[in-house]
Amino acid sequence: MAGMSHKRILRYTLVGSVALGSFIAGTYFERKKLWPSQFQLNDLRYLLSAATAFSPVASENNVSRVSQIMKYGFPGLDNIRSFDDFVLSYDRRNRVAHWVFEHLTAERIKKNDEVDRSKCDFKQDESIHLFFRSQNSDYKGSGYDRGHLAAAGNHKFHQKHIEQTFVLSNMAPQVGKGFNRDSWNRLEKHVRRLTKHYTNVYCCTGPLYLPRREADGKNYVKYEVIGANHVAVPTHFFKVVVGETSDQKLEMEAYVMPNQIIDDNVPLSSFQVPPESIERAAGLLFFDNVSRKQFSKINGKKS
């Protein structure tokens, strides 16, 4: 792509093989509430009682950390799993998460000499029924990376935290060179840099399976599956990020990237989309405990 103009690069990346136009359609309709917006933190004990193999019975500290991470609401309540430093909702049919939620601060992501990523191993999530788990064997020879949803680099506070990000329920099949190891990694680093400007950063990440118009003029949702367990390969991935200032102001950024090779010359801002478009496509509601009117900026613009 080296000789391409910037406009042609954008066209290839965002339009060439995906139907983002139909994805964003309907964005500006009124955002409707499909279930109660206020989810009481007292109900966390119920959600966490069978949340994870790491903590089968939620401790007081675990509940406290989850309440920090999920301060502004759950995007959905399907198969919630809590780990020590992130929370996810698992999609048993597709064998990947619906979403993963993280809470970042400058203190929690700073370099820690006691944390060593090289000691981490990819492991199946034994808290998930055997019928619905992904396995390392599913990825072997598939041509896809085991792509983190909760990024390993976001969890340097404790060795156990980074090790837990390698559980396969936190993974999704991602194109390796040109995506997971490049442009997606750039987006993850951007989210970490936000901790320099915000007291708290909340990040929700997940897969999308978007429709594409075929030669017959009809729209189809098509995606590959890999391995004996038929792990779904998402067509796209999203990140919805909220930064909280020291005076409690909130700013949001929302991104969608196609799961394909992306030229590094394409700026991250090219992948910003209205958050409502992701909500409609994913069937989720982000930061639902806060009225969208309370955000001072969305994608850099005053809301």
C-alpha positions in Angstrom: 0.0 0.0 0.0 3.1 2.2 0.2 2.2 4.1 -3.0 -1.4 4.7 -2.2 -2.8 8.1 -1.5 -4.2 8.7 1.9 -7.8 8.7 0.6 -7.3 5.4 -1.2 -5.8 3.9 2.0 -8.9 5.0 4.0 -11.2 3.6 1.3 -9.4 0.3 1.2 -9.3 -0.1 5.0 -12.8 1.1 5.9 -14.9 0.4 2.9 -13.2 -2.0 0.6 -14.3 -5.2 2.3 -16.9 -4.1 4.9 -20.2 -2.4 5.0 -19.6 0.3 7.5 -22.2 2.5 5.9 -25.0 0.1 6.8 -23.4 -0.3 10.2 -23.6 3.4 11.1 -27.1 3.8 9.5 -29.7 4.9 12.0 -27.0 6.3 14.4 -28.8 9.6 15.0 -32.1 8.1 16.2 -33.0 8.6 19.8 -31.1 6.2 22.1 -33.7 3.9 23.7 -33.4 2.2 27.1 -34.2 -1.5 26.6 -33.6 -2.5 30.2 -33.3 -0.6 33.5 -30.3 1.8 33.4 -29.4 1.7 37.1 -27.9 -1.7 38.0 -27.5 -1.8 41.7 -24.0 -2.8 42.9 -25.5 -4.8 45.7 -26.6 -7.3 43.0 -23.0 -8.0 42.2 -22.9 -10.8 44.8 -25.4 -12.7 42.7 -23.5 -12.1 39.4 -20.1 -13.0 40.9 -21.1 -16.1 42.9 -20.1 -18.4 40.0 -18.1 -15.8 38.1 -14.7 -17.4 37.6 -12.4 -20.3 38.4 -10.0 -17.8 40.0 -12.6 -16.7 42.5 -15.6 -19.1 42.7 -17.0 -17.2 45.7 -16.6 -13.4 45.4 -14.6 -11.9 48.2 -15.2 -8.4 49.6 -12.1 -7.1 47.8 -13.3 -8.7 44.5 -16.7 -7.1 44.8 -15.1 -3.7 45.6 -12.8 -3.9 42.5 -15.7 -4.9 40.2 -17.7 -2.0 41.5 -14.9 0.3 40.5 -14.5 -1.3 37.0 -18.3 -1.3 36.4 -18.9 2.1 38.0 -21.0 3.5 35.1 -23.0 0.4 34.3 -22.9 -3.1 32.6 -23.3 -3.2 28.8 -25.2 -6.4 29.2 -25.7 -9.1 31.8 -25.0 -12.4 29.9 -22.6 -14.9 31.5 -20.7 -12.4 33.6 -17.2 -13.5 34.7 -15.1 -11.4 37.1 -11.3 -11.6 37.3 -9.1 -9.7 39.7 -8.6 -6.7 37.4 -11.2 -6.9 34.6 -14.8 -8.2 34.0 -16.1 -9.9 30.9 -19.4 -11.2 29.5 -19.0 -14.5 27.7 -20.7 -15.6 24.4 -21.0 -19.4 24.7 -22.2 -19.8 21.1 -19.3 -18.0 19.5 -16.7 -19.0 22.1 -15.5 -15.4 22.6 -16.5 -12.6 24.9 -19.4 -10.3 24.2 -17.4 -7.6 25.9 -14.5 -7.0 28.3 -14.4 -4.1 30.8 -11.3 -2.5 32.3 -10.6 0.4 34.7 -7.2 2.0 34.1 -5.2 4.6 36.1 -1.6 5.8 35.7 -0.7 4.0 38.9 -2.1 0.6 37.8 -0.4 0.5 34.4 3.0 1.9 35.3 6.1 -0.3 34.8 6.4 -3.0 37.5 9.6 -5.0 37.6 7.8 -7.7 39.6 5.5 -8.4 36.6 6.9 -10.5 33.8 4.7 -11.2 30.7 7.0 -14.0 29.5 5.8 -16.1 32.5 2.2 -16.0 31.2 0.7 -19.0 29.3 -2.5 -19.1 27.3 -5.0 -21.2 29.3 -8.5 -22.5 28.7 -11.2 -21.0 31.0 -12.2 -23.9 33.2 -15.0 -21.9 34.7 -16.8 -22.3 31.4 -18.6 -25.5 30.5 -16.5 -27.8 28.3 -19.1 -27.6 25.5 -18.5 -23.8 25.2 -14.8 -23.3 25.8 -12.2 -22.4 23.2 -9.0 -24.3 23.3 -5.4 -23.6 22.3 -5.8 -26.3 19.7 -8.5 -24.2 18.0 -6.0 -21.5 17.2 -3.2 -23.8 16.1 -2.7 -23.6 12.4 -5.6 -21.3 12.0 -3.5 -18.3 10.8 -5.0 -16.1 13.6 -3.5 -14.7 16.7 -5.0 -15.2 20.1 -5.9 -11.6 20.4 -6.3 -10.0 23.9 -9.5 -8.1 24.5 -8.4 -6.9 28.0 -4.8 -6.0 26.9 -2.0 -7.6 28.9 -0.2 -4.2 29.0 -3.1 -2.8 30.9 -2.6 -5.1 33.9 0.8 -4.6 35.4 -0.3 -4.0 39.0 0.3 -7.7 40.0 1.6 -10.8 38.2 -1.6 -12.6 38.8 -3.5 -9.8 37.0 -1.5 -10.1 33.8 -1.6 -13.9 33.9 -5.4 -13.8 34.0 -5.5 -11.8 30.8 -4.1 -14.9 29.0 -7.2 -16.9 29.8 -8.8 -17.9 26.5 -12.2 -16.4 27.3 -10.4 -13.0 27.0 -9.1 -14.0 23.5 -10.6 -13.7 20.1 -9.1 -14.7 16.7 -7.4 -11.7 15.2 -5.3 -11.2 12.1 -1.8 -11.0 13.4 0.7 -9.0 11.4 -0.9 -5.7 10.3 -3.7 -5.8 12.9 -3.2 -7.4 16.3 0.5 -6.7 16.4 0.2 -3.3 14.7 -2.8 -1.1 14.4 -4.8 -2.7 17.2 -1.7 -2.5 19.4 -1.6 1.3 18.5 -5.1 1.7 19.8 -4.3 -0.2 23.0 -1.3 2.1 23.6 -3.5 5.1 22.9 -5.9 4.0 25.6 -3.0 3.7 28.1 -1.7 7.1 27.2 -5.1 8.5 28.2 -4.2 7.8 31.8 -1.8 10.8 31.6 -4.8 13.1 31.0 -7.6 11.5 33.0 -7.8 10.4 36.6 -9.7 7.3 35.6 -10.1 5.6 32.2 -12.8 3.0 31.6 -12.5 0.8 28.5 -15.0 -1.6 27.0 -13.7 -3.9 24.2 -15.4 -6.5 22.1 -16.1 -8.2 18.8 -18.6 -7.3 16.1 -20.1 -9.4 13.3 -21.2 -6.9 10.7 -23.3 -7.4 7.6 -21.9 -7.1 4.1 -23.9 -6.5 0.9 -23.3 -9.4 -1.6 -23.6 -9.5 -5.4 -27.4 -10.4 -5.1 -28.0 -7.0 -3.4 -28.8 -8.6 -0.1 -27.0 -8.1 3.2 -25.4 -11.2 4.9 -23.5 -11.6 8.2 -20.7 -14.0 7.3 -17.7 -15.0 9.5 -15.2 -17.8 9.6 -15.0 -20.3 12.5 -11.8 -22.0 13.5 -10.9 -25.2 15.3 -13.0 -28.2 16.5 -14.9 -25.8 18.8 -15.9 -23.5 15.9 -14.5 -20.3 17.5 -16.0 -17.3 15.7 -13.7 -15.0 13.9 -15.1 -11.4 14.3 -15.3 -9.2 11.3 -14.5 -6.2 13.4 -13.6 -5.1 16.9 -14.7 -2.1 19.0 -13.4 -0.1 21.9 -15.5 2.4 23.8 -13.4 4.5 26.2 -14.4 7.0 28.8 -12.0 9.3 30.6 -12.9 10.9 33.9 -11.2 14.2 34.8 -10.3 15.2 38.4 -13.4 17.5 38.4 -15.7 14.6 37.4 -16.1 15.6 33.8 -16.5 12.7 31.3 -15.3 12.4 27.8 -15.9 9.4 25.4 -14.1 7.9 22.4 -15.5 5.1 20.3 -13.6 3.0 17.7 -14.3 0.2 15.3 -11.5 -1.6 13.4 -12.0 -4.2 10.7 -10.2 -7.5 11.5 -7.8 -7.3 8.6 -4.5 -5.9 7.6 -4.5 -2.1 8.2 -1.9 0.3 6.9 -0.1 2.0 9.8 -0.4 5.3 8.0 -4.1 5.4 8.7 -4.7 7.6 11.8 -6.7 6.1 14.7 -9.2 9.0 14.4 -10.2 7.4 11.1 -11.8 4.6 13.0 -13.9 6.7 15.3 -17.6 6.1 15.0 -20.7 7.3 17.0 -21.0 5.1 20.1 -24.7 4.5 19.3 -23.7 2.7 16.1 -21.7 0.2 18.1 -24.5 -0.3 20.6 -27.0 -1.1 17.8 -24.6 -3.5 16.1 -23.5 -5.3 19.3 -26.8 -5.2 21.2 -25.2 -3.5 24.1 -25.6 -0.2 26.0 -22.4 1.5 27.1 -22.0 3.5 30.3 -25.7 3.3 30.8 -25.7 4.7 34.3 -24.8 8.1 32.8 -27.0 10.1 30.5 -25.2 10.7 27.2 -25.9 14.4 27.7 -23.5 14.3 30.7 -20.5 13.7 28.5 -18.7 16.9 27.7 -17.0 15.5 24.6 -17.6 12.5 22.3 -14.9 11.6 19.9 -13.3 15.0 20.6 -16.4 17.0 19.8 -18.6 18.8 22.3 -21.7 16.7 22.9 
